């Protein structure tokens, strides 16, 4: 059975399976709708508040059974464990729900990945394109998991906003923080109910401080973490009436306002950048239909696409599309986890670096510890929140450079082999072939016959010398046996001699080694450039975090028993971008508060953040915290407008940068993969036409 037939059968099977799944979901939705129509309003509201999604029992049973059996499959089991770990952090699901959600996301990502691999195989029609598609889908698989998990995180943020509104109403009735949180949890959606019950258990524990610190380690986002801490403090010391009413209700209002800003920012960024990720990958899928169309209606362009230059342009376009996709994804990330270092228990860099000879080689490339380059590199690692040491980063850079050099050499050798194969087996057209239109069956058969004839002559002649042309002429006359004219013999001789010279030039050249070394050098600096890009994007979000610090301090400064260290601790819990600097400040605080504050300003020299820290510095000895931040409430309207302006500038800058990056692969496809082949082929056709006219 042919490969194309197998691929088409796979596509049909995929469509059938996908159609069955969609049919089951549609029937389940229709059944649920009929059940809702028969419910009274009270039952409908109870089910809506419960947040539990009714799914077909057979589908749920399939999820549970497949979860049990998935651990026996090596790759499948690893995929399931990765998704489970991510979901367990975001939501405190029950074991039954956690398994169901894990398998649901697993099957969706695998179906999308399988479909993309089939599309590459069917459109590419070559083993190289299938391998490239598999590699790309492996990379895309992890990104799809991030998309689904981040979707759950955003939904949790919206549910928490509604929970705070319900908590406000319950507190106005009960005047008890723990009771209002419990009552709000009972009427919240299912996922938020689990979080609310956990917060209530923390507040009513025998040792609330210990339970609170344990909750800080597992809280899925900073809003839940800080709200729980503030609720505990106000419950411990009592609510306070300020100029604007209850301190607890005022804190809830500020949390809701800040969450609304965050949700609005995420929605606008998602609207601006979501389609750009698809646009960045479109050239990869469109390259195959474009090539098929061009080879069908412009036959002479097949020589370009199957030649060395065509493959180089195609691989470059794939690399540009993948890099653009990764950069747009970095810009589109709105979750706070993107700035939090994610150290792994098992780092392959550490294991490799501990090898004796590897350590000796890597240390030769690591800059000296007392040089400017060492300081700038370590500072860049800190600014990008990377868990790597400078030695591990150098090892990664060296391995990436060596891998790139080897791949470039392999590609160059592969292109020489491909060119040799094209010379020997590609159809040979008279006078360069047609530029426009389809070739008839007779013309295609004639071109294949010419190729077979030329290959027989080339195989009979071994090695080139000064008398090559005469040897080719003798071989051609022997094979043709005098059945053609002298002009046709001369034309065949010239064509075969040209092929012979092309075959002699197909070997690995010195400048290709230089190109491979240059690409390896670029790959060596690529991790540094990626960190610089992350730092640039990170600085765009710094102003947003400073505004959130102002909101937090405006709540904390109203408490009577508050000091500078406590505020720094709360800022460290609430922060993401400035977290490393705040952690170092808290570690140095016992050695001297003034020294720690000065060190904080040096570690995080962002102007707006420095002004905020200087107020804390003034409140160490000169004035109280309430006096240092008394203008936060008075200028609340100004800061609100400033935050809107900051958010608009942030979104505009990211959208502008994202459009430039996202459309770069499309422009490369139009210019490099469509216009350049047309111009190159037209120029070669014009050159052949001029040569023929000169012979007249």
Secondary structure, DSSP 8 states (H G I E B T S, - for coil): --HHHHHHHHHHHHHHHHHHHHHHHHHHHHHHHHHHHTS-HHHHHHHHHH------HHHHHHHHHHHHHHTTSHHHHHHHHHHHHHHHHH----HHHHHHHHHHHHHHHHHHHHHHHHHHHHHH-SHHHHHHHHHHHHHHHHHHHHHHHHHHHHHHHHHHHHHHHHHHHHHHHH--HHHHHHHHHHTS-HHHHHHHHHHHHHHTSTTHHHHHHHHHHH-SSHHHHHHHHHHHHHHHH---EETTEEHHHHHHHHHHHHHHHHHHHHHHHHHHHHHHHHHHHHHHHHHHHHHHHHHHHBTTHHHHHTSHHHHHHHHHHHHHHHHHHHHHHHHH--SGGGGS----SS-HHHHHHTSHHHHHHHHHHS--TTSHHHHHHHHHHHHTT----HHHHHHHHHHHHHHHHHHHHHHHHHHHHHHHHHHHHS---GGG--SSB---HHHHHHHHHHHHHHHHHHHH--S--TTHHHHHHHHHHHHHTT-S-HHHHHHHHHHHHHHHHHHHT-S--HHHHHHHHHHHHHHHHHHHHHHHHHHHHHHHHHHHHHHHHHHHHHHHTTSSS--HHHHHHHHHHH-SSSHHHHHHHHHHGGG-HHHHHHHHHHH---HHHHHHHHHHHHHHHTS-HHHHTTHHHHTHHHHHHHHHHHHHHHHHHHHHHHHHHHTHHHHHIIIIIIIHHHHHHHHHHHHHHHHHHHH-
